[in-house]
Amino acid sequence: MSAKDRRPAGAVAREAAEDAAAQESLREVYAHIMSRAPEHDIDPTLARVQRVLELLGDPQRNYRVVHLTGTNGKSSTARMVERLVREHGLRTGLFTSPHLTSVTERIQVDGEPLSARRFVEVWEDVSPYVGVADRESQEAGGPRLSFFEVLTVMALAAFADAPVDVAVVEVGLGGTWDSTNVVDGEVAVVTPVAHDHERWLGSTLEEIAGNKAGILKEGATAVVAEQEPQVLEVVLDRARQVGARVLREDVDLEVAARHVAVGGQLVDLRTPAALYTEIFLPLHGAHQAHNALLGLAAVEALLGGRALDGGLVETAFADVTSPGRLEVVRSSPPILVDAAHNAAGAEALVAALDEAFDLRHLVGVVSIMADKDAETLLAALEPVLAEVVITRNSSDRSADVTGLAEIAVEVFGEDRVRSTERLDEAIQVATDLAEAADPVGVGTGTGVLVTGSVVTVADARTLLGRR
């Protein structure tokens, strides 16, 4: 019996009551924050966030920052950076988005999400100052702080209060006008840039890259993934303007070797300081190896450009997780979830599936956001999906099922497409289809893939009991 189990019944009851009260307070705070403009509603100004931070004493200046942007791979790379930094004995803050189960996941200290109680405390600390900035903005004819602006303020304040040594901060959308761009990243990471969020970031790769490159600050080190030529030109031009040092993949950095292993892969990573060999990474796909390369180079740059201790690197990478990224959430038949939400992400997913999983009959459950290029995304998935079930997720931005199913029929053919309005029903339909294709009845070679959006994956993980 553990010490916790031996506590008096009254103490256990009090703790349960306190936890329940904290969860209720968290729901109230989250409802208030959610009542604000959504995180994808970008207003091209940093003034409101800067005003709140000024009132708080500029907490973002109390620690070093690694800032990440790009189209795909930001969250996974951010998690790798945080884990590597923490393995070197430094206290860390991590700010990522969106969340899968609870909003508290977005703000982490030393690898742990804020508790419900702590999240509420941080809100109560910053709320008066948010109110001041809200009133000043509205009096000038502007809006209140948005949902994401409030969360950014909370994260930066929580990191200062902890206090952390290094904050790893992922942009929400874009870069230049993203509310996280109030930080001065000592190291800026630019993951692969592709077409996405065109309504807000621009219709060309050059426009999108220009927005994302806005996180490069004077004197910073920019760690840049392999990019399309027009993207690279924009990023390098921004680096020249601000005097940033650039470390480029395939020039200064390289995934020197990669081999599939049980539960992940073994990678050899070359940086300006060293060649790290046979590092186990418990994530699937070539894209994750390249994310690891960027993360390793970023931490090297942060810690002075020297080679890192190989043992620390091995320990950190072996402990990396990336929930919702080609994650197996149930077996027999296996159900995988992946947050691919654009063509580039879907292509990386398909390559990883072919490499790491032996599934001859895979049934897809797909729900995407209405502003996405559904035809291109579905076309990227078509080669690996025997059948597809179209559905919707819990977001009010979720694409209409009827319209999305019509596009799916054009891509897959009518015989391979099913549809239903509810995600739980879609998962059941897909599971039945997978089991029907398995003559042995033990899940051999068949499975289900849930994908198309982070929200879709988050909903599925909740339905399937993953936290």
C-alpha positions as CSV (number, residue, x, y, z in Angstrom):
1,M,0.0,0.0,0.0
2,S,1.4,3.4,-1.0
3,A,1.7,6.3,1.4
4,K,-1.1,8.0,-0.5
5,D,-3.4,5.1,0.1
6,R,-2.7,5.2,3.9
7,R,-3.8,8.8,4.3
8,P,-6.9,9.4,6.5
9,A,-10.2,9.2,4.6
10,G,-10.8,12.9,5.5
11,A,-7.6,14.0,3.8
12,V,-8.4,12.0,0.7
13,A,-11.9,13.5,0.6
14,R,-10.6,17.1,1.1
15,E,-8.1,16.6,-1.8
16,A,-10.8,15.3,-4.0
17,A,-13.0,18.2,-3.2
18,E,-10.2,20.7,-3.8
19,D,-9.4,19.0,-7.2
20,A,-13.1,19.2,-8.2
21,A,-13.2,22.9,-7.2
22,A,-10.0,23.6,-9.2
23,Q,-11.5,21.8,-12.3
24,E,-14.7,23.9,-12.0
25,S,-12.7,27.1,-11.7
26,L,-10.6,26.0,-14.7
27,R,-13.8,25.5,-16.7
28,E,-15.0,29.0,-15.8
29,V,-11.7,30.6,-16.7
30,Y,-11.5,28.7,-20.0
31,A,-15.1,29.7,-20.9
32,H,-14.2,33.3,-20.3
33,I,-11.1,33.1,-22.5
34,M,-13.0,31.2,-25.2
35,S,-15.5,34.0,-25.3
36,R,-12.8,36.2,-26.9
37,A,-11.8,36.3,-30.5
38,P,-10.5,32.9,-31.7
39,E,-6.8,32.2,-32.1
40,H,-7.0,32.2,-35.9
41,D,-8.5,35.7,-35.9
42,I,-5.3,37.6,-36.4
43,D,-5.2,41.4,-35.9
44,P,-1.8,42.7,-37.2
45,T,-0.6,44.3,-34.1
46,L,1.4,43.3,-31.0
47,A,0.3,46.4,-29.1
48,R,-2.2,44.7,-26.8
49,V,0.1,41.9,-25.7
50,Q,3.0,44.4,-25.3
51,R,0.8,46.6,-23.1
52,V,-0.2,43.8,-20.7
53,L,3.4,42.6,-20.5
54,E,4.6,46.2,-19.8
55,L,2.1,46.4,-16.9
56,L,3.4,43.1,-15.6
57,G,7.0,44.4,-15.7
58,D,8.0,42.6,-19.0
59,P,8.3,39.1,-17.6
60,Q,9.4,37.8,-21.1
61,R,12.8,39.4,-20.5
62,N,13.6,37.3,-17.5
63,Y,14.6,34.1,-19.3
64,R,16.2,33.0,-22.6
65,V,13.9,32.0,-25.5
66,V,13.9,29.6,-28.3
67,H,11.2,30.7,-30.8
68,L,9.8,28.3,-33.4
69,T,7.8,28.9,-36.6
70,G,7.0,27.0,-39.8
71,T,4.1,25.1,-41.3
72,N,4.6,21.6,-40.0
73,G,6.7,20.1,-37.2
74,K,6.7,23.0,-34.9
75,S,5.2,21.3,-31.9
76,S,7.3,18.1,-32.2
77,T,10.4,20.1,-32.6
78,A,9.5,22.4,-29.7
79,R,9.0,19.3,-27.5
80,M,12.4,18.0,-28.5
81,V,14.1,21.3,-27.8
82,E,12.5,21.5,-24.3
83,R,13.5,18.0,-23.4
84,L,17.1,18.5,-24.5
85,V,17.4,21.7,-22.6
86,R,15.8,20.1,-19.5
87,E,18.3,17.2,-19.6
88,H,21.1,19.8,-19.2
89,G,19.8,20.8,-15.8
90,L,18.0,23.9,-16.8
91,R,14.4,24.8,-15.8
92,T,12.2,25.0,-18.9
93,G,8.9,26.6,-20.0
94,L,7.1,25.2,-23.1
95,F,4.3,27.0,-24.9
96,T,2.7,25.1,-27.7
97,S,-0.7,25.0,-29.5
98,P,-3.3,23.8,-30.0
99,H,-4.1,21.5,-27.1
100,L,-5.5,17.9,-27.3
101,T,-7.3,17.4,-24.0
102,S,-7.0,20.4,-21.8
103,V,-5.9,24.0,-22.3
104,T,-3.4,23.5,-19.5
105,E,-1.3,21.4,-21.9
106,R,-0.3,24.6,-23.7
107,I,1.7,26.0,-20.8
108,Q,4.3,23.6,-19.3
109,V,7.0,24.1,-16.7
110,D,9.7,21.5,-16.4
111,G,7.9,19.2,-18.8
112,E,4.6,19.2,-16.9
113,P,1.4,21.1,-17.9
114,L,0.2,23.6,-15.3
115,S,-2.3,22.1,-12.9
116,A,-5.8,23.3,-13.0
117,R,-5.3,25.2,-9.8
118,R,-2.1,26.8,-11.1
119,F,-3.6,27.8,-14.4
120,V,-6.4,29.6,-12.6
121,E,-3.9,31.3,-10.3
122,V,-2.0,32.6,-13.3
123,W,-5.2,33.9,-14.8
124,E,-6.1,35.7,-11.6
125,D,-2.6,37.2,-11.5
126,V,-2.8,38.6,-15.1
127,S,-6.5,39.3,-15.3
128,P,-6.5,42.9,-13.9
129,Y,-3.8,43.9,-16.4
130,V,-5.6,42.2,-19.3
131,G,-8.7,44.2,-18.2
132,V,-6.7,47.5,-18.5
133,A,-5.4,46.6,-22.0
134,D,-8.9,45.5,-23.0
135,R,-10.4,48.9,-21.9
136,E,-7.7,50.9,-23.5
137,S,-8.0,49.0,-26.8
138,Q,-11.8,49.3,-26.9
139,E,-11.7,53.0,-26.1
140,A,-9.4,53.5,-29.1
141,G,-11.9,51.6,-31.3
142,G,-10.1,48.2,-31.1
143,P,-11.0,44.8,-29.8
144,R,-10.3,43.1,-26.5
145,L,-7.3,40.7,-26.3
146,S,-8.0,37.5,-28.3
147,F,-8.0,34.0,-26.9
148,F,-4.5,33.4,-28.0
149,E,-3.2,36.7,-26.9
150,V,-4.4,36.0,-23.4
151,L,-2.8,32.6,-23.4
152,T,0.5,34.1,-24.6
153,V,0.5,36.6,-21.7
154,M,-0.3,33.8,-19.2
155,A,2.5,31.6,-20.5
156,L,5.1,34.3,-20.4
157,A,4.0,35.4,-16.9
158,A,4.0,31.8,-15.6
159,F,7.5,31.2,-16.9
160,A,8.8,34.3,-15.1
161,D,7.1,33.3,-11.9
162,A,8.4,29.7,-11.9
163,P,11.1,30.9,-12.7
164,V,12.4,29.1,-15.8
165,D,15.9,29.4,-17.3
166,V,14.7,28.9,-20.9
167,A,11.3,29.2,-22.6
168,V,10.6,27.3,-25.7
169,V,7.8,29.2,-27.5
170,E,5.9,28.0,-30.6
171,V,4.0,30.6,-32.7
172,G,0.3,30.2,-33.0
173,L,0.0,31.3,-36.6
174,G,2.6,32.9,-38.8
175,G,5.2,34.9,-37.1
176,T,5.4,38.7,-37.6
177,W,2.0,39.4,-36.1
178,D,1.7,36.3,-34.0
179,S,1.3,37.4,-30.3
180,T,4.3,35.3,-29.3
181,N,6.5,37.7,-31.3
182,V,6.8,39.9,-28.3
183,V,9.7,37.7,-27.3
184,D,13.3,38.1,-28.6
185,G,14.3,34.6,-29.5
186,E,18.0,34.0,-29.0
187,V,17.5,31.1,-31.3
188,A,14.8,31.0,-34.0
189,V,13.8,27.7,-35.6
190,V,12.1,27.7,-39.0
191,T,10.6,24.3,-39.8
192,P,9.5,23.5,-43.4
193,V,7.2,26.2,-44.8
194,A,4.3,25.2,-47.1
195,H,0.9,26.4,-48.2
196,D,-1.4,26.7,-45.2
197,H,-3.6,29.3,-43.5
198,E,-3.5,31.2,-46.8
199,R,-6.5,33.3,-45.7
200,W,-4.4,34.9,-43.1
201,L,-0.8,34.5,-44.2
202,G,-0.9,35.1,-48.0
203,S,-1.5,33.1,-51.1
204,T,2.1,32.6,-52.2
205,L,5.0,30.8,-50.5
206,E,6.9,34.1,-50.5
207,E,4.2,35.9,-48.6
208,I,3.8,33.0,-46.1
209,A,7.6,32.8,-45.6
210,G,7.9,36.6,-45.1
211,N,5.3,36.4,-42.3
212,K,7.0,33.5,-40.6
213,A,10.5,35.0,-41.0
214,G,9.4,37.9,-38.8
215,I,10.4,36.0,-35.7
216,L,14.1,36.4,-36.7
217,K,15.6,39.1,-34.4
218,E,18.8,41.1,-34.4
219,G,21.8,38.9,-33.5
220,A,19.8,35.7,-33.2
221,T,20.8,32.3,-34.6
222,A,18.3,31.0,-37.1
223,V,18.1,27.2,-37.5
224,V,16.4,26.6,-40.9
225,A,15.0,23.4,-42.2
226,E,15.3,22.5,-45.9
227,Q,13.0,24.8,-47.8
228,E,11.6,25.5,-51.2
229,P,14.0,27.9,-53.0
230,Q,11.7,30.9,-52.8
231,V,11.1,30.3,-49.1
232,L,14.8,30.1,-48.4
233,E,15.5,33.3,-50.3
234,V,13.0,35.2,-48.1
235,V,14.3,33.7,-44.9
236,L,17.9,34.4,-45.8
237,D,17.0,38.0,-46.7
238,R,15.4,38.6,-43.4
239,A,18.4,37.1,-41.6
240,R,20.7,39.5,-43.5
241,Q,18.5,42.4,-42.6
242,V,18.7,41.7,-38.8
243,G,22.2,40.3,-38.8
244,A,21.1,36.8,-37.7
245,R,23.5,33.9,-38.0
246,V,22.0,31.1,-40.1
247,L,22.4,27.3,-39.8
248,R,20.9,25.6,-42.8
249,E,19.8,22.0,-43.1
250,D,21.8,20.2,-45.9
251,V,24.5,22.8,-45.6
252,D,25.4,23.1,-41.9
253,L,23.1,20.3,-40.6
254,E,22.3,16.8,-41.9
255,V,20.4,13.7,-41.0
256,A,23.4,11.5,-41.9
257,A,21.7,8.2,-41.5
258,R,18.3,6.8,-40.4
259,H,17.1,3.2,-39.7
260,V,13.7,1.9,-38.7
261,A,13.7,0.4,-35.2
262,V,11.2,-1.2,-32.9
263,G,9.0,1.7,-31.5
264,G,10.7,4.4,-33.6
265,Q,14.0,4.9,-35.4
266,L,17.8,5.2,-35.0
267,V,19.3,8.4,-36.4
268,D,22.7,9.8,-37.0
269,L,22.6,13.6,-36.8
270,R,25.4,15.9,-38.0
271,T,25.6,19.5,-36.6
272,P,28.3,22.1,-36.9
273,A,29.8,20.8,-33.6
274,A,29.5,17.0,-33.8
275,L,28.2,13.9,-35.4
276,Y,25.8,12.1,-33.0
277,T,25.3,8.5,-33.9
278,E,22.6,5.8,-33.3
279,I,20.3,8.1,-31.3
280,F,17.0,6.3,-30.6
281,L,14.0,8.5,-31.4
282,P,10.7,6.9,-30.3
283,L,8.7,8.6,-33.1
284,H,8.0,7.4,-36.7
285,G,8.9,9.0,-40.0
286,A,11.7,10.8,-41.8
287,H,10.1,14.1,-40.9
288,Q,10.6,13.4,-37.2
289,A,14.3,12.7,-37.8
290,H,14.6,16.1,-39.4
291,N,12.7,17.7,-36.5
292,A,15.2,16.1,-34.2
293,L,18.0,17.6,-36.2
294,L,16.6,21.1,-36.0
295,G,16.0,20.7,-32.2
296,L,19.5,19.4,-31.6
297,A,21.1,22.3,-33.6
298,A,18.9,24.8,-31.8
299,V,20.0,23.6,-28.3
300,E,23.7,23.5,-29.4
301,A,23.3,27.1,-30.5
302,L,21.6,28.1,-27.3
303,L,24.3,26.5,-25.2
304,G,27.2,28.2,-26.9
305,G,27.7,26.2,-30.1
306,R,29.6,23.4,-28.5
307,A,29.0,19.7,-28.9
308,L,26.6,18.3,-26.4
309,D,27.2,15.3,-24.2
310,G,26.2,12.3,-26.2
311,G,24.7,10.5,-23.2
312,L,22.5,13.5,-22.4
313,V,21.3,13.7,-26.0
314,E,20.5,10.0,-26.0
315,T,18.5,10.2,-22.8
316,A,16.6,13.3,-23.8
317,F,15.6,12.0,-27.3
318,A,14.6,8.5,-25.9
319,D,12.1,10.3,-23.6
320,V,10.5,12.5,-26.3
321,T,6.8,12.2,-26.9
322,S,4.6,13.9,-29.5
323,P,0.9,13.1,-28.8
324,G,-1.3,13.0,-31.8
325,R,1.5,12.5,-34.2
326,L,1.2,9.0,-35.7
327,E,0.2,7.7,-32.3
328,V,-1.2,4.3,-31.7
329,V,-4.2,4.8,-29.3
330,R,-5.8,1.4,-29.5
331,S,-4.9,-2.1,-30.7
332,S,-6.8,-5.0,-32.3
333,P,-7.4,-3.5,-34.8
334,P,-4.8,-0.8,-34.3
335,I,-6.2,2.7,-34.3
336,L,-3.7,5.4,-35.2
337,V,-4.2,9.2,-34.9
338,D,-2.2,11.9,-36.7
339,A,-2.8,15.6,-36.8
340,A,-1.9,16.1,-40.5
341,H,-4.0,19.0,-41.6
342,N,-2.5,20.1,-44.9
343,A,-1.0,18.4,-48.0
344,A,2.6,18.6,-46.7
345,G,1.6,17.0,-43.4
346,A,-0.4,14.3,-45.2
347,E,2.6,13.4,-47.5
348,A,4.9,13.1,-44.4
349,L,2.2,10.9,-42.8
350,V,1.9,8.6,-45.8
351,A,5.7,8.1,-46.0
352,A,5.9,7.3,-42.3
353,L,3.0,4.8,-42.6
354,D,4.6,3.0,-45.5
355,E,7.9,2.8,-43.6
356,A,6.9,1.9,-40.1
357,F,3.6,0.0,-40.3
358,D,2.7,-3.1,-42.2
359,L,-1.0,-2.4,-42.9
360,R,-2.5,-3.9,-46.0
361,H,-6.0,-2.6,-45.4
362,L,-6.1,0.8,-43.6
363,V,-9.4,2.6,-43.2
364,G,-9.3,6.4,-42.8
365,V,-11.5,8.6,-40.6
366,V,-11.2,12.1,-41.9
367,S,-12.5,15.5,-40.7
368,I,-10.9,18.7,-41.7
369,M,-11.4,22.4,-41.3
370,A,-13.6,24.2,-43.9
371,D,-10.8,26.6,-44.9
372,K,-8.4,23.8,-45.9
373,D,-7.6,22.4,-49.4
374,A,-9.6,19.2,-48.9
375,E,-9.0,17.8,-52.4
376,T,-5.2,18.0,-52.1
377,L,-5.2,16.6,-48.6
378,L,-7.4,13.7,-49.5
379,A,-5.4,13.0,-52.7
380,A,-2.3,12.7,-50.6
381,L,-4.0,10.2,-48.3
382,E,-5.6,8.1,-51.1
383,P,-2.7,5.8,-51.9
384,V,-2.7,4.3,-48.3
385,L,-6.4,4.2,-47.5
386,A,-8.5,1.3,-48.7
387,E,-11.6,3.1,-47.6
388,V,-12.4,6.4,-45.9
389,V,-15.2,7.6,-43.5
390,I,-15.9,11.3,-43.7
391,T,-17.1,13.0,-40.6
392,R,-16.9,16.2,-38.6
393,N,-15.1,17.3,-35.4
394,S,-16.2,19.4,-32.5
395,S,-15.1,22.7,-34.0
396,D,-17.5,25.1,-35.6
397,R,-14.9,25.5,-38.3
398,S,-15.2,21.8,-39.3
399,A,-16.0,21.2,-42.9
400,D,-19.6,20.2,-43.9
401,V,-19.8,16.4,-44.1
402,T,-21.9,16.3,-47.3
403,G,-19.5,18.7,-49.2
404,L,-16.4,16.9,-47.9
405,A,-17.9,13.5,-48.8
406,E,-18.5,14.7,-52.4
407,I,-14.9,15.7,-52.7
408,A,-13.8,12.3,-51.3
409,V,-15.9,10.5,-53.9
410,E,-14.1,12.4,-56.6
411,V,-10.8,11.3,-55.1
412,F,-11.5,7.7,-53.9
413,G,-14.5,6.6,-55.9
414,E,-18.0,6.1,-54.6
415,D,-17.4,2.5,-53.4
416,R,-14.6,3.5,-51.0
417,V,-16.4,6.4,-49.2
418,R,-18.7,6.4,-46.2
419,S,-19.9,9.4,-44.2
420,T,-21.5,10.2,-40.9
421,E,-22.0,13.3,-38.9
422,R,-20.6,12.0,-35.6
423,L,-17.0,11.2,-35.0
424,D,-17.7,8.3,-32.6
425,E,-19.9,6.7,-35.2
426,A,-17.3,7.2,-37.9
427,I,-14.6,5.5,-35.7
428,Q,-17.0,2.5,-35.2
429,V,-17.8,2.3,-38.9
430,A,-14.1,2.4,-39.7
431,T,-13.3,-0.3,-37.1
432,D,-16.0,-2.5,-38.5
433,L,-14.7,-2.1,-42.0
434,A,-11.1,-2.9,-40.8
435,E,-12.3,-6.0,-38.9
436,A,-14.3,-7.2,-41.9
437,A,-11.2,-7.1,-44.0
438,D,-9.3,-9.2,-41.5
439,P,-10.1,-12.9,-42.2
440,V,-8.0,-14.1,-39.2
441,G,-9.8,-11.8,-36.8
442,V,-6.7,-10.7,-34.8
443,G,-6.1,-7.3,-36.4
444,T,-3.2,-8.5,-38.6
445,G,-2.5,-6.1,-41.4
446,T,-5.7,-4.0,-40.9
447,G,-6.2,-0.8,-39.0
448,V,-7.8,2.6,-38.7
449,L,-6.3,6.1,-39.2
450,V,-8.0,9.2,-37.8
451,T,-6.6,12.4,-39.3
452,G,-7.3,15.7,-41.0
453,S,-7.1,18.1,-38.1
454,V,-5.6,18.6,-34.6
455,V,-9.2,19.0,-33.3
456,T,-10.2,15.7,-35.0
457,V,-7.3,13.9,-33.3
458,A,-8.0,15.6,-30.0
459,D,-11.7,14.5,-30.1
460,A,-10.7,10.9,-31.1
461,R,-8.1,10.6,-28.3
462,T,-10.8,11.7,-25.8
463,L,-13.4,9.3,-27.2
464,L,-10.8,6.5,-27.0
465,G,-9.8,7.2,-23.5
466,R,-6.3,8.8,-24.1
467,R,-5.2,11.6,-21.9
